[in-house]
């Protein structure tokens, strides 16, 4: 998720262009301290074109919502039926609040892993106590063997379990159970097993691809002498839904808007044709949409296309590249570079730093949009500290307009996606979604910290549903819900009967 950090101030007035920085040769471009205060007329057509191409009026949002719903249906009909994978989570038992006992969670999704334990007290007492710890994974293990990585994780779990005392106690005769949040591509085959497709996020661990990651962890825990087994394998979005559902039975959808994005929702099993009779009794399950791959009817600009072409996965994850925190700053940066090159936005020269891909981050955009001072001093500071850009007031106003244009498009498209999910659910349930209170649980640094973006998202949902229907749709922040959610899913899918 997004974490803001201060960038060092640029001390040198003359910066060298990095190789492949977008200019021919290795020329130096000096920064000029004084800028012309003349109106930036030549920038206006570029800005106007950007705003026009990013526009998300109601008809555009409606087409996106309808396309999202249609792609969901196609993905439920057959694997590979649409851009949306619509992955079965095998989570058929959601937390009810009746769960009792001690349960653990492990969250592995990056260079750290997090462990958590929770003591559940049933309907009346709910969560009696929680504790968590975070462990950094040594870089060499990210490129080591499967056994080395999982032994390191199991060792960390064992140390955490050794300090279990106080309010935490395992019921007699029971083995500890853990929910495993694993945020890498897996082909899930049951609630407690999944085959690793490939490592991502900088990991390249040998001997794991094609293997059951739950078996890898269970075997490592046995080697450590740890009395624990995985009872639920989930991704962070599914865990967020479970964590929110524990406190509120009206939660039907969960959305992560952070560095990346995803959404999941509660689906009726009889509305999943690709199950093809594998479920004997009607019920509910959670579907992981993997909605970042959605691409139909989206208002793309030349800057989106350029960024996509230069990415490690061209043509993929288009929706994610338009609405998630990793990419918003890069789209803004590319637009500003064009304005600087063709419209002299920052005077006669362009600082080398501004040509660095992904230099501008979403926290920078949020900080600039929060600036309400007459001279937009914070905007000027961010531009100088992060990109080495000296700017006058006219340029700063343009920068804020560009930030707002990209954030507004992203937020409103995210809102349209949420409506698309609700719309699909409503069409199948005939009044059970819009006719009653329905909660969408949100998590992620982008949603939590970027107030302008959040406002645009909420506004789009209200705009599409109308005032009456939108009263029944509650969008709530579920901060860090995925951690406790994984432990709750371990409880809901326990091998032991609960003492209700």
C-alpha positions in Angstrom: 0.0 0.0 0.0 1.0 3.6 -0.3 3.5 5.1 2.2 4.5 8.7 1.8 8.2 9.4 2.2 10.2 12.6 2.0 12.4 13.0 -1.1 15.7 14.7 -0.6 15.9 18.3 -1.9 17.8 18.8 -5.1 21.0 20.7 -4.4 22.6 20.8 -7.9 21.3 23.3 -10.4 22.5 21.2 -13.3 21.4 17.6 -13.6 22.6 14.9 -16.1 20.1 13.0 -18.1 19.9 9.3 -17.4 20.5 6.9 -20.2 17.3 6.4 -22.2 15.7 9.4 -20.5 13.8 10.4 -23.6 16.4 12.8 -25.2 19.1 12.2 -27.8 22.7 12.1 -26.6 23.9 13.0 -23.1 23.5 16.8 -23.2 23.2 18.7 -19.9 20.3 21.1 -19.3 20.7 23.8 -16.7 18.0 24.9 -14.3 17.1 28.5 -14.4 16.2 30.1 -11.0 13.9 32.8 -12.5 10.9 31.9 -14.5 8.8 34.0 -16.8 5.4 34.9 -15.3 3.8 35.1 -18.8 0.7 33.1 -19.3 1.4 29.5 -20.4 -0.8 29.8 -23.6 1.1 27.0 -25.4 0.3 24.5 -22.6 -3.5 25.1 -22.8 -4.2 22.9 -25.8 -2.3 19.9 -24.3 -4.2 20.3 -21.0 -7.5 20.7 -22.7 -6.9 17.6 -24.8 -5.9 15.6 -21.7 -9.1 16.7 -19.8 -11.3 15.8 -22.8 -9.8 12.3 -23.2 -10.0 11.7 -19.4 -13.6 12.9 -19.1 -15.9 10.5 -17.3 -19.5 11.8 -17.8 -22.3 9.6 -16.7 -22.7 7.8 -20.1 -19.0 6.8 -20.0 -19.3 5.5 -16.4 -22.5 3.7 -17.3 -20.8 1.9 -20.2 -17.9 0.9 -17.9 -20.3 -0.4 -15.2 -22.3 -2.4 -17.8 -19.1 -3.8 -19.4 -17.8 -4.8 -15.9 -21.0 -6.7 -15.2 -20.9 -8.4 -18.6 -17.3 -9.4 -18.2 -18.1 -10.8 -14.8 -20.8 -13.0 -16.3 -18.5 -14.2 -19.1 -15.8 -15.0 -16.6 -18.2 -17.0 -14.4 -19.4 -18.9 -17.5 -16.0 -20.3 -18.4 -12.4 -20.0 -17.5 -10.8 -17.6 -20.0 -14.3 -16.3 -20.9 -13.3 -12.7 -20.3 -10.5 -10.4 -19.1 -11.8 -11.1 -15.6 -10.6 -14.4 -14.2 -13.5 -14.7 -11.7 -11.5 -17.1 -9.5 -13.3 -19.4 -7.1 -11.9 -18.8 -3.6 -13.5 -22.0 -2.1 -14.5 -19.8 0.8 -18.0 -21.2 1.4 -18.1 -20.7 5.1 -17.9 -17.0 6.1 -17.3 -15.9 9.7 -20.6 -15.8 11.7 -19.4 -14.3 15.0 -20.0 -17.6 16.8 -16.3 -18.7 16.4 -14.4 -19.4 19.6 -10.8 -20.3 20.3 -7.3 -19.3 19.3 -6.4 -18.8 15.6 -3.4 -17.5 13.7 -2.9 -15.7 10.4 0.1 -15.4 8.1 0.3 -12.7 5.4 3.0 -13.2 2.7 2.8 -10.7 -0.1 6.1 -8.8 -0.3 9.5 -8.4 1.3 7.9 -8.7 4.8 5.6 -11.3 6.2 3.2 -10.6 9.0 1.9 -13.0 11.7 -1.1 -12.5 13.9 -3.1 -14.3 16.5 -6.6 -13.7 17.7 -8.5 -15.1 20.6 -12.2 -15.3 19.7 -15.0 -15.4 22.3 -18.1 -16.1 20.3 -21.2 -14.0 19.6 -21.1 -12.0 22.8 -17.3 -11.3 23.3 -16.2 -11.5 19.7 -12.5 -10.6 19.6 -11.0 -11.0 23.1 -7.4 -10.2 22.1 -5.0 -9.8 19.2 -1.2 -9.7 18.7 0.9 -9.4 15.6 4.5 -9.2 14.5 6.3 -8.4 11.2 9.4 -10.1 9.9 11.7 -8.9 7.1 12.6 -11.6 4.6 16.4 -11.6 3.8 17.0 -10.8 0.2 19.0 -14.0 -0.4 15.9 -16.0 0.5 13.9 -14.2 -2.2 16.2 -16.0 -4.7 16.9 -19.1 -2.7 15.1 -22.5 -2.6 11.5 -23.2 -1.6 12.6 -25.1 1.5 14.8 -22.3 2.7 12.1 -19.7 2.3 9.3 -21.7 4.0 11.7 -22.9 6.8 12.5 -19.2 7.5 8.8 -18.3 7.6 7.9 -21.4 9.8 10.8 -20.4 12.1 9.3 -16.9 12.5 5.9 -18.4 13.2 7.3 -20.8 15.8 9.0 -18.0 17.7 5.8 -16.0 17.6 3.8 -19.0 18.8 6.3 -19.6 21.7 5.2 -16.2 23.2 1.6 -17.2 23.2 0.7 -16.7 26.9 -1.5 -14.3 28.7 -4.9 -13.9 27.1 -4.2 -16.5 24.4 -4.9 -20.2 25.0 -5.4 -23.2 22.8 -8.3 -25.5 23.7 -7.1 -28.9 24.9 -6.5 -31.6 22.3 -6.4 -29.1 19.4 -3.8 -28.3 16.8 -3.3 -24.6 16.1 -5.0 -23.5 12.9 -3.8 -20.6 10.6 -5.2 -18.6 7.7 -2.6 -18.1 5.0 -2.9 -14.9 3.0 -0.7 -15.5 -0.1 -0.7 -12.6 -2.5 1.0 -14.3 -5.5 -0.7 -16.0 -8.5 -2.0 -19.4 -7.5 -4.5 -21.8 -8.9 -6.7 -22.6 -5.9 -8.0 -26.1 -5.8 -9.7 -26.1 -2.3 -10.0 -23.9 0.7 -6.7 -25.2 2.0 -4.6 -25.8 -1.1 -3.4 -23.9 -4.1 -0.7 -24.4 -6.8 1.8 -21.6 -7.3 1.7 -20.4 -10.9 4.7 -18.1 -10.6 6.5 -15.8 -8.2 6.1 -12.0 -8.7 7.1 -8.9 -6.7 10.9 -9.5 -6.9 10.7 -13.2 -5.7 12.4 -15.9 -7.8 12.4 -18.9 -5.4 13.3 -22.2 -7.0 11.3 -25.4 -6.5 7.9 -23.9 -5.7 6.2 -23.2 -9.0 3.7 -26.0 -9.7 3.6 -27.0 -6.1 1.0 -26.6 -3.4 2.1 -23.6 -1.3 0.0 -24.9 1.7 1.8 -28.2 1.6 5.2 -26.3 1.5 4.2 -24.3 4.6 2.7 -27.3 6.5 5.8 -29.4 5.8 8.1 -26.5 7.0 6.0 -26.1 10.2 6.4 -29.8 10.9 10.2 -29.6 10.4 10.1 -26.8 13.0 8.1 -29.0 15.4 5.3 -26.4 15.2 1.9 -27.8 16.2 0.0 -25.8 13.5 -1.8 -26.4 10.2 -3.2 -24.2 7.4 -7.0 -24.4 7.3 -7.6 -21.5 4.8 -5.6 -20.2 1.9 -6.9 -16.8 0.7 -5.8 -13.6 -1.0 -5.8 -10.2 0.7 -9.1 -9.0 -0.9 -11.0 -12.1 0.2 -9.5 -11.8 3.7 -10.7 -8.2 3.8 -14.2 -9.2 3.0 -14.2 -11.9 5.7 -12.8 -9.5 8.3 -15.5 -6.9 7.5 -18.2 -9.5 7.3 -17.4 -10.7 10.9 -18.6 -7.3 12.2 -21.3 -6.6 9.7 -23.5 -9.3 8.0 -24.4 -6.8 5.2 -20.9 -6.8 3.7 -21.1 -8.2 0.2 -18.2 -6.7 -1.6 -14.5 -5.9 -0.7 -12.3 -3.6 -2.8 -8.5 -3.0 -2.3 -7.3 0.4 -3.7 -3.7 0.7 -2.8 -0.5 0.3 -4.8 -2.5 -2.3 -6.8 -6.2 -3.0 -6.9 -8.6 -5.9 -6.8 -12.2 -6.7 -5.8 -14.2 -9.7 -4.6 -17.8 -10.3 -3.7 -20.3 -12.9 -2.4 -21.8 -14.9 -5.2 -24.5 -17.5 -5.3 -23.1 -20.9 -6.4 -26.0 -21.5 -8.8 -25.0 -18.3 -10.7 -21.6 -19.8 -11.6 -22.0 -21.9 -14.8 -18.4 -23.0 -14.8 -19.0 -25.0 -11.6 -20.9 -27.3 -14.0 -22.8 -29.3 -11.3 -19.8 -29.7 -9.0 -21.8 -28.2 -6.2 -24.6 -30.4 -5.0 -26.5 -27.9 -2.8 -27.1 -24.2 -3.5 -25.1 -21.8 -1.4 -22.7 -18.9 -1.5 -19.0 -18.4 -2.1 -16.6 -15.6 -2.5 -15.4 -14.8 -6.1 -12.1 -13.1 -6.6 -12.6 -11.0 -9.7 -9.0 -9.9 -10.4 -10.6 -6.8 -11.8 -7.3 -5.1 -12.5 -7.3 -6.9 -15.8 -10.6 -5.3 -17.0 -10.1 -3.2 -20.2 -13.5 -2.6 -21.9 -14.6 0.9 -22.7 -12.0 2.7 -20.7 -11.1 6.4 -21.6 -7.4 6.0 -22.5 -4.9 8.8 -23.3 -1.6 8.7 -25.2 0.1 8.8 -21.8 -1.6 5.7 -20.7 -0.7 3.9 -23.9 3.0 5.0 -23.6 3.2 3.9 -20.0 1.6 0.6 -20.8 4.0 0.0 -23.7 7.0 0.6 -21.5 5.7 -1.6 -18.7 6.7 -5.2 -17.9 3.3 -6.4 -18.9 2.1 -4.5 -22.0 -1.6 -4.9 -22.8 -2.4 -6.3 -19.4 -3.9 -4.9 -16.2 -5.2 -1.8 -18.0 -7.9 -1.0 -15.4 -5.3 -1.3 -12.6 -2.9 1.0 -14.5 -5.7 3.7 -14.7 -7.0 3.5 -11.1 -4.4 2.2 -8.7 -1.8 4.0 -6.6 1.3 2.7 -8.4 0.5 4.3 -11.7 -1.4 7.6 -11.1 1.8 9.6 -10.4 3.5 8.2 -13.5 0.6 9.2 -15.8 0.8 12.8 -14.4 4.6 12.8 -14.8 4.3 11.8 -18.5 1.8 14.6 -19.1 4.0 17.2 -17.4 7.0 16.1 -19.5 5.0 16.6 -22.6 3.9 20.0 -21.5 7.4 21.0 -20.5 8.8 19.8 -23.9 6.1 21.3 -26.1 4.7 24.1 -24.0 7.7 25.2 -22.0 5.7 24.6 -18.8 8.7 25.0 -16.6 10.6 27.5 -18.8 13.3 26.8 -21.4 14.8 23.7 -19.8 13.6 20.4 -18.3 15.3 19.0 -15.3 16.7 15.5 -15.8 14.9 14.2 -12.7 11.5 14.8 -14.2 12.4 12.3 -16.9 12.8 9.5 -14.4 10.0 7.0 -14.7 7.8 6.6 -11.6 9.5 9.6 -10.0 6.1 11.1 -9.0 4.2 9.0 -6.6 0.6 9.1 -5.6 1.3 10.6 -2.1 2.9 13.5 -4.0 -0.2 14.1 -6.0 -2.4 14.0 -2.9 -0.1 16.5 -1.1 -0.2 18.9 -4.1 -4.0 18.7 -4.3 -4.4 19.5 -0.6 -2.6 22.8 -1.1 -5.1 25.7 -0.7 -2.5 28.5 -0.2 -2.6 31.5 -2.5 0.8 30.9 -4.0 0.5 27.0 -4.0 3.7 26.9 -1.9 3.3 23.1 -1.2 2.9 22.4 -4.9 6.2 24.3 -5.6 8.0 22.4 -2.8 6.9 19.0 -4.0 7.9 19.8 -7.6 11.3 21.0 -6.5 12.0 18.4 -3.8 10.9 15.4 -5.9 11.5 16.5 -9.5 14.1 19.3 -9.3 11.5 21.6 -10.9 11.4 25.4 -10.2 8.0 26.7 -10.9 5.9 29.9 -11.0 2.3 30.2 -9.9 0.9 29.7 -13.4 2.8 26.4 -13.8 1.7 25.2 -10.4 -1.9 25.8 -11.3 -1.5 23.7 -14.4 0.2 20.9 -12.4 -2.7 20.9 -9.9 -5.1 20.7 -12.9 -3.3 17.7 -14.3 -3.2 15.9 -10.9 -6.9 16.5 -10.5 -7.7 15.3 -14.0 -5.9 11.9 -13.5 -7.2 11.5 -9.9 -10.8 12.3 -11.0 -10.7 9.8 -13.8 -9.2 7.1 -11.6 -11.6 7.6 -8.7 -14.7 7.8 -10.9 -13.7 4.7 -12.9 -13.2 2.8 -9.6 -16.7 3.9 -8.6 -18.1 2.6 -11.9 -16.4 -0.7 -11.3 -18.1 -1.0 -7.9 -21.4 -0.2 -9.4 -20.8 -2.8 -12.1 -20.3 -5.5 -9.4 -23.4 -4.4 -7.5 -25.4 -4.3 -10.7 -24.5 -7.9 -11.6 -25.4 -9.1 -8.2 -28.7 -7.1 -8.3 -29.7 -8.6 -11.6 -29.4 -12.1 -10.3 -31.0 -11.5 -6.9 -33.8 -9.2 -7.9 -33.9 -6.6 -5.1 -31.6 -8.3 -2.6 -28.8 -5.8 -3.2 -30.3 -2.4 -3.9 -33.5 -3.2 -1.9 -31.7 -3.4 1.4 -28.5 -2.2 3.1 -25.4 -3.5 1.2 -21.9 -2.7 2.4 -18.8 -2.4 0.3 -15.6 -2.8 2.5 -12.7 -0.8 1.3 -9.0 -1.0 2.2 -5.7 0.2 0.8 -3.5 3.3 1.2 -4.9 5.0 -1.9 -8.5 4.9 -0.7 -7.5 5.8 2.9 -5.1 8.6 2.2 -6.1 10.3 -1.0 -9.2 12.3 0.0 -9.8 13.8 -3.5 -9.7 10.4 -5.1 -12.0 8.9 -2.5 -14.5 11.7 -3.0 -14.6 11.3 -6.7 -15.1 7.5 -6.3 -18.0 8.0 -3.9 -19.5 10.7 -6.1 -19.5 8.4 -9.1 -21.3 5.6 -7.2 -24.0 8.1 -6.1 -24.3 9.5 -9.6 -24.8 6.1 -11.2 -27.2 4.7 -8.7 -29.1 7.8 -8.0 -29.9 9.3 -4.6 -32.5 6.8 -3.6 -30.6 3.6 -4.4 -27.3 4.9 -3.2 -28.7 5.4 0.3 -28.7 1.6 0.7 -25.1 1.2 -0.5 -22.7 1.9 2.3 -19.0 2.2 1.5 -16.9 1.7 4.6 -13.2 1.7 5.3 -12.0 -1.6 6.7 -8.5 -0.8 7.8 -6.1 -3.7 7.9 -9.1 -6.1 7.7 -7.2 -8.7 5.8 -5.0 -9.7 8.7 -7.8 -10.6 11.1 -9.9 -11.8 8.2 -7.5 -14.6 7.4 -7.5 -15.7 11.0 -11.4 -15.6 11.0 -11.4 -17.7 7.8 -9.2 -20.2 9.5 -11.8 -20.3 12.3 -14.8 -20.5 10.0 -13.2 -23.4 8.1 -11.8 -25.1 11.2 -11.5 -28.9 11.4 -13.0 -28.7 14.9 -16.6 -28.0 15.8 -17.1 -24.7 17.6 -18.5 -24.6 21.1 -21.4 -22.3 20.3 
